[in-house]
Amino acid sequence: MDTDLTAAYDRCRELHRHHGRTYYLATRLLPAWKRRHVHALYGFTRYADEIVDRTEDLPSAHRAAQLDDWAGRFIAGLHGEPVTDPLLPAVLHTIAVFDLDRDDFASFLKSMAMDLTISSYPTYADLLHYMEGSAAVIGTMMLPILGSANPAAAREPARQLGFAFQLTNFIRDVAEDLDRGRTYLPDEDLTRFGVTRDDLLAARAAGRTSEPIRELIRYEVARAQAHYAAAAPGVTLLAPASQACIRTAYTLYGGILDEVAEQDFDVFARRARVPQHHRMTETARALLTRTGTPVQVPGPALLTPTPGPSLG
């Protein structure tokens, strides 16, 4: 690889190492030649997210212009034009190597743009529409890199794992998202449990939750667990060399929900984290697990909603 391309992959790896601790740890279990491509996809998605979320002091229109400019350079690169960017050469190279679906990237950028104008979602179907671009397509982008003897069968579980991971983030980060003026818990769910946005803000300010909010979070945990259950069969459909990586990510992200349950579904008291010793234990266990062994599906919370309709 030329110097610019090597530097772009290095930049993506650093973004991944700094911001995606759990998934970065899991990625280290992949063969070395696959890791850089996973870093490239993470770098692409993280950089777009940084434009949207880490420039909050700028007007929305300014952030939209930045996102459009960066997306325009990316699209130009897809059409073979030279790009001067610290990380785009890596993702363009990865797309070319694996012939990744360009529509997945367009869907992702569309969802990132939604974050600039949409602060809440009336129904779970509306949230799923957003997550189709922000989460499900990440699964389908990853699938060719991970490899599968039956990619058609592995596709839907990969999408479901994207939903599961993102819902886990939404549950863990309710307070952080409120600080950005957003809620990713559907309005219909808040109404179901008699919770208002003002109630969430009050809990954020107090650093502790109420019983209705606790039941709301319990419900969302169960919904995320249903997506993990739908994703579980896909792990053993992956190439043998990729199974330990995704098994680790599956277990550790699911472990965040266990931590939420352990703190009695209070996401305002502290940010749920999987302890370091547990992360190391689960990583070692994944390495020692025989290829083809089914993953352990997270235990259901008290309420068990179905995952919701598939959009793909």
TORKOL-4160 file (C-alpha; in steps of 0.2 Angstrom, whole numbers, padded with zeros to 4 digits, m for minus):
312
<pt num="1" X="0000" Y="0000" Z="0000"/>
<pt num="2" X="0006" Y="0018" Z="m0003"/>
<pt num="3" X="0010" Y="0030" Z="0011"/>
<pt num="4" X="m0007" Y="0039" Z="0011"/>
<pt num="5" X="m0017" Y="0023" Z="0011"/>
<pt num="6" X="m0007" Y="0016" Z="0025"/>
<pt num="7" X="m0009" Y="0032" Z="0035"/>
<pt num="8" X="m0028" Y="0032" Z="0032"/>
<pt num="9" X="m0029" Y="0014" Z="0039"/>
<pt num="10" X="m0019" Y="0020" Z="0054"/>
<pt num="11" X="m0030" Y="0034" Z="0057"/>
<pt num="12" X="m0045" Y="0023" Z="0056"/>
<pt num="13" X="m0037" Y="0011" Z="0068"/>
<pt num="14" X="m0034" Y="0025" Z="0081"/>
<pt num="15" X="m0051" Y="0031" Z="0080"/>
<pt num="16" X="m0057" Y="0014" Z="0083"/>
<pt num="17" X="m0045" Y="0011" Z="0098"/>
<pt num="18" X="m0050" Y="0027" Z="0106"/>
<pt num="19" X="m0069" Y="0027" Z="0104"/>
<pt num="20" X="m0074" Y="0009" Z="0102"/>
<pt num="21" X="m0066" Y="0000" Z="0116"/>
<pt num="22" X="m0077" Y="m0015" Z="0117"/>
<pt num="23" X="m0078" Y="m0018" Z="0098"/>
<pt num="24" X="m0059" Y="m0014" Z="0096"/>
<pt num="25" X="m0055" Y="m0027" Z="0109"/>
<pt num="26" X="m0066" Y="m0040" Z="0099"/>
<pt num="27" X="m0058" Y="m0035" Z="0082"/>
<pt num="28" X="m0041" Y="m0040" Z="0089"/>
<pt num="29" X="m0047" Y="m0058" Z="0088"/>
<pt num="30" X="m0048" Y="m0057" Z="0069"/>
<pt num="31" X="m0034" Y="m0062" Z="0057"/>
<pt num="32" X="m0023" Y="m0047" Z="0055"/>
<pt num="33" X="m0027" Y="m0045" Z="0037"/>
<pt num="34" X="m0046" Y="m0042" Z="0041"/>
<pt num="35" X="m0043" Y="m0030" Z="0055"/>
<pt num="36" X="m0038" Y="m0015" Z="0045"/>
<pt num="37" X="m0054" Y="m0017" Z="0035"/>
<pt num="38" X="m0065" Y="m0017" Z="0050"/>
<pt num="39" X="m0055" Y="m0002" Z="0057"/>
<pt num="40" X="m0059" Y="0007" Z="0040"/>
<pt num="41" X="m0078" Y="0004" Z="0042"/>
<pt num="42" X="m0077" Y="0010" Z="0060"/>
<pt num="43" X="m0067" Y="0025" Z="0055"/>
<pt num="44" X="m0080" Y="0030" Z="0042"/>
<pt num="45" X="m0095" Y="0028" Z="0053"/>
<pt num="46" X="m0086" Y="0037" Z="0068"/>
<pt num="47" X="m0080" Y="0052" Z="0058"/>
<pt num="48" X="m0098" Y="0055" Z="0051"/>
<pt num="49" X="m0104" Y="0053" Z="0069"/>
<pt num="50" X="m0091" Y="0066" Z="0075"/>
<pt num="51" X="m0097" Y="0079" Z="0063"/>
<pt num="52" X="m0115" Y="0077" Z="0069"/>
<pt num="53" X="m0112" Y="0075" Z="0088"/>
<pt num="54" X="m0095" Y="0083" Z="0092"/>
<pt num="55" X="m0098" Y="0100" Z="0084"/>
<pt num="56" X="m0113" Y="0105" Z="0094"/>
<pt num="57" X="m0107" Y="0123" Z="0096"/>
<pt num="58" X="m0110" Y="0125" Z="0078"/>
<pt num="59" X="m0127" Y="0129" Z="0070"/>
<pt num="60" X="m0136" Y="0114" Z="0063"/>
<pt num="61" X="m0135" Y="0121" Z="0045"/>
<pt num="62" X="m0116" Y="0122" Z="0047"/>
<pt num="63" X="m0115" Y="0104" Z="0053"/>
<pt num="64" X="m0126" Y="0099" Z="0039"/>
<pt num="65" X="m0114" Y="0108" Z="0027"/>
<pt num="66" X="m0099" Y="0099" Z="0034"/>
<pt num="67" X="m0108" Y="0082" Z="0033"/>
<pt num="68" X="m0113" Y="0086" Z="0015"/>
<pt num="69" X="m0095" Y="0091" Z="0010"/>
<pt num="70" X="m0087" Y="0076" Z="0017"/>
<pt num="71" X="m0101" Y="0064" Z="0010"/>
<pt num="72" X="m0098" Y="0073" Z="m0007"/>
<pt num="73" X="m0079" Y="0069" Z="m0006"/>
<pt num="74" X="m0083" Y="0051" Z="m0002"/>
<pt num="75" X="m0095" Y="0049" Z="m0017"/>
<pt num="76" X="m0082" Y="0057" Z="m0028"/>
<pt num="77" X="m0069" Y="0045" Z="m0022"/>
<pt num="78" X="m0082" Y="0031" Z="m0026"/>
<pt num="79" X="m0082" Y="0037" Z="m0044"/>
<pt num="80" X="m0063" Y="0037" Z="m0045"/>
<pt num="81" X="m0059" Y="0055" Z="m0041"/>
<pt num="82" X="m0043" Y="0058" Z="m0030"/>
<pt num="83" X="m0047" Y="0062" Z="m0012"/>
<pt num="84" X="m0037" Y="0072" Z="0000"/>
<pt num="85" X="m0044" Y="0066" Z="0017"/>
<pt num="86" X="m0035" Y="0058" Z="0032"/>
<pt num="87" X="m0046" Y="0042" Z="0032"/>
<pt num="88" X="m0057" Y="0041" Z="0016"/>
<pt num="89" X="m0044" Y="0032" Z="0006"/>
<pt num="90" X="m0045" Y="0017" Z="0018"/>
<pt num="91" X="m0064" Y="0015" Z="0017"/>
<pt num="92" X="m0063" Y="0017" Z="m0002"/>
<pt num="93" X="m0050" Y="0004" Z="m0003"/>
<pt num="94" X="m0060" Y="m0008" Z="0008"/>
<pt num="95" X="m0076" Y="m0005" Z="m0002"/>
<pt num="96" X="m0066" Y="m0009" Z="m0018"/>
<pt num="97" X="m0058" Y="m0025" Z="m0010"/>
<pt num="98" X="m0074" Y="m0033" Z="m0005"/>
<pt num="99" X="m0086" Y="m0025" Z="m0017"/>
<pt num="100" X="m0097" Y="m0018" Z="m0003"/>
<pt num="101" X="m0114" Y="m0012" Z="m0007"/>
<pt num="102" X="m0113" Y="0007" Z="m0010"/>
<pt num="103" X="m0132" Y="0008" Z="m0005"/>
<pt num="104" X="m0127" Y="0004" Z="0012"/>
<pt num="105" X="m0116" Y="0019" Z="0014"/>
<pt num="106" X="m0129" Y="0030" Z="0006"/>
<pt num="107" X="m0142" Y="0024" Z="0019"/>
<pt num="108" X="m0129" Y="0027" Z="0033"/>
<pt num="109" X="m0126" Y="0045" Z="0028"/>
<pt num="110" X="m0144" Y="0048" Z="0027"/>
<pt num="111" X="m0147" Y="0042" Z="0045"/>
<pt num="112" X="m0133" Y="0053" Z="0051"/>
<pt num="113" X="m0141" Y="0068" Z="0042"/>
<pt num="114" X="m0157" Y="0064" Z="0052"/>
<pt num="115" X="m0148" Y="0067" Z="0068"/>
<pt num="116" X="m0146" Y="0085" Z="0063"/>
<pt num="117" X="m0165" Y="0088" Z="0062"/>
<pt num="118" X="m0174" Y="0074" Z="0072"/>
<pt num="119" X="m0174" Y="0074" Z="0091"/>
<pt num="120" X="m0186" Y="0060" Z="0094"/>
<pt num="121" X="m0196" Y="0046" Z="0086"/>
<pt num="122" X="m0215" Y="0044" Z="0088"/>
<pt num="123" X="m0215" Y="0025" Z="0086"/>
<pt num="124" X="m0203" Y="0010" Z="0086"/>
<pt num="125" X="m0206" Y="0008" Z="0068"/>
<pt num="126" X="m0200" Y="0026" Z="0065"/>
<pt num="127" X="m0184" Y="0022" Z="0076"/>
<pt num="128" X="m0181" Y="0006" Z="0066"/>
<pt num="129" X="m0182" Y="0016" Z="0050"/>
<pt num="130" X="m0168" Y="0027" Z="0057"/>
<pt num="131" X="m0158" Y="0012" Z="0063"/>
<pt num="132" X="m0159" Y="0003" Z="0046"/>
<pt num="133" X="m0146" Y="0016" Z="0040"/>
<pt num="134" X="m0137" Y="0019" Z="0057"/>
<pt num="135" X="m0136" Y="0001" Z="0062"/>
<pt num="136" X="m0142" Y="m0013" Z="0051"/>
<pt num="137" X="m0132" Y="m0008" Z="0036"/>
<pt num="138" X="m0116" Y="m0009" Z="0047"/>
<pt num="139" X="m0120" Y="m0028" Z="0049"/>
<pt num="140" X="m0122" Y="m0030" Z="0030"/>
<pt num="141" X="m0106" Y="m0020" Z="0027"/>
<pt num="142" X="m0096" Y="m0031" Z="0039"/>
<pt num="143" X="m0103" Y="m0047" Z="0032"/>
<pt num="144" X="m0091" Y="m0049" Z="0017"/>
<pt num="145" X="m0076" Y="m0045" Z="0028"/>
<pt num="146" X="m0080" Y="m0057" Z="0041"/>
<pt num="147" X="m0085" Y="m0070" Z="0028"/>
<pt num="148" X="m0098" Y="m0084" Z="0028"/>
<pt num="149" X="m0101" Y="m0100" Z="0018"/>
<pt num="150" X="m0120" Y="m0095" Z="0018"/>
<pt num="151" X="m0120" Y="m0076" Z="0016"/>
<pt num="152" X="m0139" Y="m0076" Z="0012"/>
<pt num="153" X="m0143" Y="m0084" Z="0028"/>
<pt num="154" X="m0131" Y="m0074" Z="0038"/>
<pt num="155" X="m0138" Y="m0057" Z="0032"/>
<pt num="156" X="m0153" Y="m0055" Z="0043"/>
<pt num="157" X="m0144" Y="m0060" Z="0059"/>
<pt num="158" X="m0130" Y="m0048" Z="0054"/>
<pt num="159" X="m0144" Y="m0034" Z="0053"/>
<pt num="160" X="m0152" Y="m0039" Z="0069"/>
<pt num="161" X="m0135" Y="m0038" Z="0078"/>
<pt num="162" X="m0133" Y="m0021" Z="0072"/>
<pt num="163" X="m0150" Y="m0016" Z="0079"/>
<pt num="164" X="m0145" Y="m0025" Z="0095"/>
<pt num="165" X="m0129" Y="m0016" Z="0097"/>
<pt num="166" X="m0137" Y="0001" Z="0093"/>
<pt num="167" X="m0152" Y="m0001" Z="0105"/>
<pt num="168" X="m0139" Y="m0006" Z="0119"/>
<pt num="169" X="m0130" Y="0011" Z="0116"/>
<pt num="170" X="m0147" Y="0020" Z="0116"/>
<pt num="171" X="m0151" Y="0012" Z="0133"/>
<pt num="172" X="m0134" Y="0015" Z="0141"/>
<pt num="173" X="m0133" Y="0033" Z="0134"/>
<pt num="174" X="m0150" Y="0040" Z="0138"/>
<pt num="175" X="m0143" Y="0054" Z="0149"/>
<pt num="176" X="m0129" Y="0058" Z="0136"/>
<pt num="177" X="m0142" Y="0059" Z="0122"/>
<pt num="178" X="m0153" Y="0070" Z="0132"/>
<pt num="179" X="m0138" Y="0082" Z="0134"/>
<pt num="180" X="m0138" Y="0083" Z="0115"/>
<pt num="181" X="m0157" Y="0087" Z="0114"/>
<pt num="182" X="m0162" Y="0069" Z="0108"/>
<pt num="183" X="m0171" Y="0054" Z="0114"/>
<pt num="184" X="m0170" Y="0037" Z="0106"/>
<pt num="185" X="m0183" Y="0029" Z="0116"/>
<pt num="186" X="m0199" Y="0030" Z="0106"/>
<pt num="187" X="m0213" Y="0042" Z="0111"/>
<pt num="188" X="m0226" Y="0028" Z="0111"/>
<pt num="189" X="m0215" Y="0018" Z="0124"/>
<pt num="190" X="m0214" Y="0034" Z="0135"/>
<pt num="191" X="m0233" Y="0035" Z="0135"/>
<pt num="192" X="m0235" Y="0017" Z="0138"/>
<pt num="193" X="m0226" Y="0019" Z="0155"/>
<pt num="194" X="m0232" Y="0036" Z="0159"/>
<pt num="195" X="m0215" Y="0045" Z="0157"/>
<pt num="196" X="m0213" Y="0062" Z="0149"/>
<pt num="197" X="m0197" Y="0070" Z="0142"/>
<pt num="198" X="m0197" Y="0082" Z="0156"/>
<pt num="199" X="m0197" Y="0067" Z="0168"/>
<pt num="200" X="m0181" Y="0060" Z="0159"/>
<pt num="201" X="m0173" Y="0077" Z="0161"/>
<pt num="202" X="m0178" Y="0078" Z="0179"/>
<pt num="203" X="m0170" Y="0061" Z="0182"/>
<pt num="204" X="m0155" Y="0067" Z="0173"/>
<pt num="205" X="m0153" Y="0082" Z="0184"/>
<pt num="206" X="m0156" Y="0072" Z="0200"/>
<pt num="207" X="m0144" Y="0058" Z="0195"/>
<pt num="208" X="m0157" Y="0045" Z="0199"/>
<pt num="209" X="m0172" Y="0037" Z="0191"/>
<pt num="210" X="m0191" Y="0035" Z="0195"/>
<pt num="211" X="m0201" Y="0019" Z="0195"/>
<pt num="212" X="m0210" Y="0022" Z="0179"/>
<pt num="213" X="m0193" Y="0026" Z="0170"/>
<pt num="214" X="m0186" Y="0010" Z="0178"/>
<pt num="215" X="m0200" Y="0000" Z="0170"/>
<pt num="216" X="m0197" Y="0009" Z="0153"/>
<pt num="217" X="m0179" Y="0005" Z="0153"/>
<pt num="218" X="m0183" Y="m0013" Z="0158"/>
<pt num="219" X="m0195" Y="m0014" Z="0143"/>
<pt num="220" X="m0181" Y="m0007" Z="0131"/>
<pt num="221" X="m0168" Y="m0020" Z="0138"/>
<pt num="222" X="m0180" Y="m0034" Z="0134"/>
<pt num="223" X="m0183" Y="m0027" Z="0116"/>
<pt num="224" X="m0164" Y="m0026" Z="0113"/>
<pt num="225" X="m0162" Y="m0044" Z="0120"/>
<pt num="226" X="m0175" Y="m0050" Z="0107"/>
<pt num="227" X="m0164" Y="m0043" Z="0094"/>
<pt num="228" X="m0149" Y="m0052" Z="0101"/>
<pt num="229" X="m0159" Y="m0068" Z="0101"/>
<pt num="230" X="m0163" Y="m0065" Z="0082"/>
<pt num="231" X="m0145" Y="m0062" Z="0079"/>
<pt num="232" X="m0138" Y="m0077" Z="0088"/>
<pt num="233" X="m0139" Y="m0090" Z="0074"/>
<pt num="234" X="m0128" Y="m0079" Z="0063"/>
<pt num="235" X="m0113" Y="m0081" Z="0073"/>
<pt num="236" X="m0110" Y="m0099" Z="0069"/>
<pt num="237" X="m0113" Y="m0095" Z="0050"/>
<pt num="238" X="m0098" Y="m0084" Z="0050"/>
<pt num="239" X="m0081" Y="m0090" Z="0043"/>
<pt num="240" X="m0072" Y="m0099" Z="0057"/>
<pt num="241" X="m0058" Y="m0086" Z="0059"/>
<pt num="242" X="m0072" Y="m0073" Z="0062"/>
<pt num="243" X="m0082" Y="m0082" Z="0075"/>
<pt num="244" X="m0072" Y="m0077" Z="0091"/>
<pt num="245" X="m0072" Y="m0059" Z="0086"/>
<pt num="246" X="m0091" Y="m0058" Z="0084"/>
<pt num="247" X="m0094" Y="m0070" Z="0099"/>
<pt num="248" X="m0084" Y="m0058" Z="0110"/>
<pt num="249" X="m0093" Y="m0042" Z="0104"/>
<pt num="250" X="m0110" Y="m0051" Z="0106"/>
<pt num="251" X="m0106" Y="m0056" Z="0124"/>
<pt num="252" X="m0098" Y="m0040" Z="0129"/>
<pt num="253" X="m0112" Y="m0028" Z="0122"/>
<pt num="254" X="m0125" Y="m0040" Z="0129"/>
<pt num="255" X="m0116" Y="m0038" Z="0145"/>
<pt num="256" X="m0119" Y="m0019" Z="0145"/>
<pt num="257" X="m0138" Y="m0024" Z="0147"/>
<pt num="258" X="m0133" Y="m0036" Z="0161"/>
<pt num="259" X="m0125" Y="m0021" Z="0170"/>
<pt num="260" X="m0141" Y="m0010" Z="0167"/>
<pt num="261" X="m0151" Y="m0024" Z="0175"/>
<pt num="262" X="m0138" Y="m0025" Z="0189"/>
<pt num="263" X="m0141" Y="m0007" Z="0194"/>
<pt num="264" X="m0159" Y="m0010" Z="0194"/>
<pt num="265" X="m0162" Y="m0002" Z="0177"/>
<pt num="266" X="m0156" Y="0015" Z="0183"/>
<pt num="267" X="m0147" Y="0023" Z="0168"/>
<pt num="268" X="m0145" Y="0040" Z="0177"/>
<pt num="269" X="m0135" Y="0034" Z="0192"/>
<pt num="270" X="m0120" Y="0029" Z="0182"/>
<pt num="271" X="m0115" Y="0024" Z="0165"/>
<pt num="272" X="m0116" Y="0005" Z="0163"/>
<pt num="273" X="m0099" Y="m0003" Z="0159"/>
<pt num="274" X="m0093" Y="m0021" Z="0158"/>
<pt num="275" X="m0079" Y="m0023" Z="0171"/>
<pt num="276" X="m0062" Y="m0025" Z="0164"/>
<pt num="277" X="m0059" Y="m0042" Z="0172"/>
<pt num="278" X="m0075" Y="m0048" Z="0164"/>
<pt num="279" X="m0070" Y="m0041" Z="0147"/>
<pt num="280" X="m0054" Y="m0051" Z="0148"/>
<pt num="281" X="m0062" Y="m0067" Z="0154"/>
<pt num="282" X="m0075" Y="m0066" Z="0140"/>
<pt num="283" X="m0062" Y="m0063" Z="0127"/>
<pt num="284" X="m0052" Y="m0078" Z="0133"/>
<pt num="285" X="m0067" Y="m0089" Z="0133"/>
<pt num="286" X="m0072" Y="m0084" Z="0115"/>
<pt num="287" X="m0054" Y="m0089" Z="0109"/>
<pt num="288" X="m0056" Y="m0106" Z="0118"/>
<pt num="289" X="m0073" Y="m0109" Z="0112"/>
<pt num="290" X="m0075" Y="m0122" Z="0098"/>
<pt num="291" X="m0080" Y="m0115" Z="0081"/>
<pt num="292" X="m0098" Y="m0118" Z="0078"/>
<pt num="293" X="m0104" Y="m0117" Z="0096"/>
<pt num="294" X="m0120" Y="m0107" Z="0097"/>
<pt num="295" X="m0118" Y="m0091" Z="0107"/>
<pt num="296" X="m0128" Y="m0089" Z="0124"/>
<pt num="297" X="m0143" Y="m0078" Z="0121"/>
<pt num="298" X="m0145" Y="m0065" Z="0135"/>
<pt num="299" X="m0158" Y="m0069" Z="0148"/>
<pt num="300" X="m0175" Y="m0061" Z="0145"/>
<pt num="301" X="m0180" Y="m0046" Z="0156"/>
<pt num="302" X="m0197" Y="m0047" Z="0164"/>
<pt num="303" X="m0205" Y="m0040" Z="0148"/>
<pt num="304" X="m0201" Y="m0048" Z="0132"/>
<pt num="305" X="m0207" Y="m0038" Z="0117"/>
<pt num="306" X="m0203" Y="m0045" Z="0099"/>
<pt num="307" X="m0189" Y="m0036" Z="0089"/>
<pt num="308" X="m0202" Y="m0028" Z="0078"/>
<pt num="309" X="m0203" Y="m0028" Z="0059"/>
<pt num="310" X="m0188" Y="m0031" Z="0048"/>
<pt num="311" X="m0185" Y="m0017" Z="0035"/>
<pt num="312" X="m0173" Y="m0027" Z="0024"/>
